[in-house]
Structure formats: C-alpha cells, structure tokens
Amino acid sequence: MLPLWFVLPISSFILTYLAGKYLYPKIKHWSHKSIEFWDIATSCYTAFSIGSNNVANASGILSGAGLMSNSAATFMIAPFFGVGGYLLGDGNLESMGKKVTNLDMVSAGFVSLVTGTLLISASLIGLPQSLVQLNAFSIFGFGLSQKGRGSQKLGINIIKKSLAVWIFSPILAFGISILLTRITG
C-alpha cells in the first residue's frame, strides 16, 4: 500500500486537474461578486483545514511532552501561523501564484477547495499531512489543465524543484531521525 503522504498530493493533482478541465470553464463566467465570495469562502475553508491539521501538528509536540493541554497548546501556537505567513510568506506566494502558473480568482478557489478538503480528510483519520504538498500539487494540476489556454504557462523548473523536495525531504528526515536516535541511545 502506498503511504498517504504520497497518495494525497497525487489526488490533489488529479482532482484539481479535472476541476480545471471541466468545471473552470463553467464557473469563470460567474459575476465578479460571486467569484469574490467563492474565493473568500474557499480561503476561509482552507484556513480552517490548516487549523485542523497543521496547527495540531505543531501544538501536539507541546501537549505530547506534557507541557500543556491540547487546547492550551493550540491556542498558543495558532496565531504564529498567521504571523509567519504575514512576515515570511511572500516568497511562497510568488512561487506558487506566479512561477508555476498564473492563478486567477476562480482557479485559486479550486486550489483552496481541493487542498482544504483533502487536509480535513487527513485530519479526520488522524493523519498529519502537509498543506504545502497538497497546495503545490493542486496548482500543478490546475496549471496543466490550462496549458495552451490563453496566457497560462507551466513553470517546469519550479515543478521539478518541488518534486525533488517532496521525494527527498521524508527520506532525509528519516535518515536524520535514525542518526539522532543512535547518537542519543
């Protein structure tokens, strides 16, 4: 069986590719106000999903070590996600929003909806999952679905770098964990 850290990003790619191919042409003609609402709603949904998984991953360390309760750790950690995004998130926004493909308001909503749903699904079964992987693969899928349509481009170099990180990061983390376990006995 393939691990879910591998399956979920591939699912994200496929779902967003299909949405871009078949649903995007229907929704892109909505009124501007409807599209704005779509984007705000799907972005809030994704933020909720981040709280259900990624914030829990960070706060779980504190509660698991017995330093504080689950709710206290989550309450303390959650605001730092917003601060980190505000202070350091511009590079990722630039890479994912412009270098992979040009996302418009409708496509950004699809990316948020798919990644949020998969992240919540992972949370419901108790699986830590990277929003970054899901988001990146959704953007790749959407970009590929739109390739050849108007001004859409697909940044192959950034995709290659992302794939390399996706494949080698878990291997490197596993190796470092084994090494540290042996060193500390």
Secondary structure, 3 states (H helix, E strand, C coil): CCCHHHHHHHHHHHHHHHHHHHHHHHHCCCCHHHHHHHHHHHHHHHHHHHHHHHHHHHHHHHHHCCCCCHHHHHHHHHHHHHHHHHHHCHHHHHHHHHHCCCCCHHHHHHHHHHHHHHHHHHHHCCCCCCHHHHHHHHHHHHHHHHCCCCCCCCCHHHHHHHHHHHHHHHHHHHHHHHHHHHHHC
